[in-house]
Each structure stands twice: as structure tokens, then as C-alpha cells.
Amino acid sequence: MSFSVIDEVILVGSSTRIPAVQEIVKKLTGKDPNVTVNPDEVVALGAPVQAGVLAGDVSDIVLLDITPPSLGLETLGGVMTKIIPRNTTLPTSRSEVFSTAAQTNPCCYSVKLIWNCYKPCPTLISYLTCNYRCREWSVKLKNFAKEDKEKRDDIDTKNQADYVVYQTRKQLKELGDKVPAPVKEKVEAILGELKDAISGGSTQAMKDATSALNQEAWPIIR
């Protein structure tokens, strides 16, 4: 579809209030954008209209679904090669031909979705046609609160453990012979346990070792 067949451009969303955005729209379409409607209210009113279309209660309006992000494949160097550009109307189908881009590449152009489907081969020897068919765009929400909390706890525990190791070693170095040999020996042993726990990635082990180190090293680092 070309801009010449567009009758009117209605701005939707609060960012369209920005004069620079309106100017870009005008340059792209060659038409003055319609600014007579509230861009925020348009969004709010559009939701029930779409619900009515999906429910079959509204039949005189055609709503076109699109792909918000571009869809493609990760290729050589970690670069994404687009197959279906963003804002493409659905349903749609696109194809792209890929080939090996490096010597003895174990997969055609490093296409991760089909990893190990081909034996290693020289550059530009093996070719593969990738087909993308997108019928609809839907969003499925899942509660990851528990996983997020556990992950955050893991990260915070490791950061705290690293900090305690750094501070304890720093104090031991600064105090030198002022630290009694038995105390230094015990602290060094717990430091080793904490470093092993950090390397092992066990959150509970890090917590236990950090607590033990804080208790033994408190007279030193306080």
C-alpha cells in the first residue's frame, strides 16, 4: 500500500503530541495529520472496539493485526537477519535463502533454530530456504514473581559474598602482623570456603560462609 491511497492520518498515542513526530508523519505521508482527537482517548476507545470485533458484536469495522517486532533469525556474528519486518499485516508468509558464511560452519549460516541439521561444510556450499508463516500475534502472560525473587536473591547473595571477601582481604593486608596468627588462620580458612561457595554457585552455601566469615572477621573489619 502506498501513501497516496491514505485518506487521513489520525495520530494515536501520547508520543504523537510531540511536534517533531507530527512533522515526520507529514513528511512521510504528504498529509497534515489529524490532531482534532485526543491521542490518549483514541487508545482507550480502541480497546473496546477491538473487543467488540473479536466478539462478533461489531461487523462494520476491519481491524488489521500486525507483528509489533521484526521476526527473523540470528546469523553469523550474532546479527539478526529480518524475514518479516515489524508492522507487517497478518496473516503473512515470507521466505529467505541462507547459506554457510564461514568455513566448516556446522549449520547453514548459523541458523540456531535448526542447529546441527547439516554437517559442517565450506562457505557457500550448502543452501537452506527458511519459511516464516505468521497467522496471528498473541501474548501469554505467566507469573514469574517467584523465579524473579529467587534470582534476585542469588545475585544479591553473590554480590554480598564478593564484597565481604574483598573487605576482609583488604583489612588483613592493612593490619598485617597486628592480627593474631590463630585468628588469621581461621579467617583465611573461611575465606577459602566462601570463595569455593561463590565458584560453586550455591546460594545457601554462600550465605552460610558469609555469615561465618562475618562472625570471625568482625573484630578485624569493624
N, C-alpha and C positions, 0 to 999 in steps of 0.2 A: 504494500500500500504506500502511495506517495502522499506528501503533504498537501498536494493540490486537491485531493478529494476530501480533505477535512473541512467541515463547515465551521466549526467553532472549537476553540481550545479553552477548557474550563480547568482552572488551577485547583488542585486538591492537596491538602496537607499544609501545615503551618509554615514549612520552609519556603513555600511558594509566595509568601508575603515579601520575601527579600527582593528588592528591585533588580539586583543582578540576575537572579533566577528568571524573573519575568522578561528581562531583556534577552537572555539566552533563548527562551521559548519563542520570543518574537523573531529572532534571527533564524532559528531553525525552521519554523513553520511559515514565516512570512505573514503571520496574522497577529493582531493585537489580542493578547489573552483576555478572557472574560474574568474580570475582577469584581463582578457585582454580587457574587455569592461568598459567604463565609467559608474559607477553605477547611476550617475545623469542623463546621457543621456538616459539610459535604461528606466527610468521612463518617461522621456519626449517623447520618441518614442513609448512607450507602449500605451499611451493615444490615439493617432490617430489610432493605430492598433485596439484597442478595439472598437473605434467608427466605424471603417470600418466593423468589425464583426457584431456589432449591426445593422448597416445599410444594411447588406447583401452584401456589396461590396467585402468582404474578406471571402473566404469559406474554405481555406486550413489550417486554424489555429483554434484550440479549446481553448477557454478561460473558465476557471472554476471559478464560483463565489463562494465566501466563506462568512462566518459570521465573521466580524472583532472582535466583542466582544463575550464572552460566554453568552449564554442565559439560564436563569433558574428562580427560584422562591425564594423569601425571606421566610425563615423558622424560627424556634424557635431561639430567641436570636438575630434576625436581620441578620443571616448568609445566604448568597446566596448559594443555592444548584444548582449546574450546571446540566442542562439537555442536552444542546447542547454545547460542548466545542468550543472555538474560533478556527477559521481556518477550520471549518468543511465545506466540499464541499456541495454546494446546487444543487438541492433541497434535503432536508433530513427530516426525521421524527424520533423522539425519544419519549420514554415513561418512566415514573418513578412512582413508587408507594409510596405514602406518608401516614403517619398515625399520629394520635394525639400524641404529645410528652409531654403533661402536663395534669394534672387532670382538668376536666371540660373545656378543651380548646374549645372555641366557633367555631373553624374552624379546619379542618384537617391540622395539622402541621403548623398552622398559614399561610396558603396559601392566600395571600392578593388578588389575582385575583378573588378568589371565596369566598370572605368574607361573613359570615353568611349563607352559603349554607347548613350547617349542624348544628344541635342542639348540645349544649355542651355535651361532653361525656368523660368517663375516658380514661386514657392512653392506647394506642394500641388497642382500641376497633373499631374505625372507620378507614377504609382504602379508599384511593382515588387514582385512576390512572390518572396522568396528561400526556396528549399527546401534544407534540410540533411538529407542521408542518411548516417548513420554505421553501418557494418556491423561494424567491428572496430577495436581500438586496438592498434597495433604500434609498436615502437621500432626504428629503424635507426641503428646507430652507425657513424660514419665517423671515421677518424683525421685530426684537424686539427692535429696537433702541429707539422708543418712550417709551415702557414699561421699558427698562433699565434706561433711563434718569429719568423717574418718580421715579423708585425705588431708584436710587442713590440720588435723591433729598430728598426723605423720610428719608433715612439713614443719610445723611449729616445734615438735619434739626434736627433730634433727637439727634445726637452727639453734635451739637452746643448747643441745649437746655440743655442737661445734663451738658455740660461744664459751661454754664452761671449759672446754678443753683449751681453747686459746687463752682465756684469762688465767687459768691455773698454771699453764706452762710459762706464761709471762711473769707471774708472781714468783714462781720457783726460780726463774732465771734472775730476776731482780734481787731476790732475797739471798740467793746463793747459799753460803755456809751458815747463814742465820737459821735456816730450817733444820731442825734435828734430823739426823740420819734415819731413825726409825719412821718418823712421820713422812719424810720424803720418799722413803721406800714404799710405804703403804699407798701414798698418793700416786706414785708412778705406776704401781700395780693396777690401781683402779682406773687410772688414765688409759692404760693398755686395754682393759676390759671395755671401757667406753668407746675407744676407737674401733675395737673389734665389733661392738654392737652397731656402731654407725656404718661400718663397712657391710655388716650383715643385713642391715635394713630393718631389723626388728624394733618396732616402736616401743614395746614393753621393755625389752632389754635395754634400750637407750634410757628410758625413764628410770629404771632401777639403778643403772650405773651412774646416771647423772645425780640421782638422789644420794647415792653412796659417796660419790665424789664431793658433792656439796657439803656433806656432813663431815668428811675427813679433812677437806681442804678449807673449811670455814675459818679456822684460826689463822690460815695463811692469807686468804683473799679478802678477809673482812676489812 
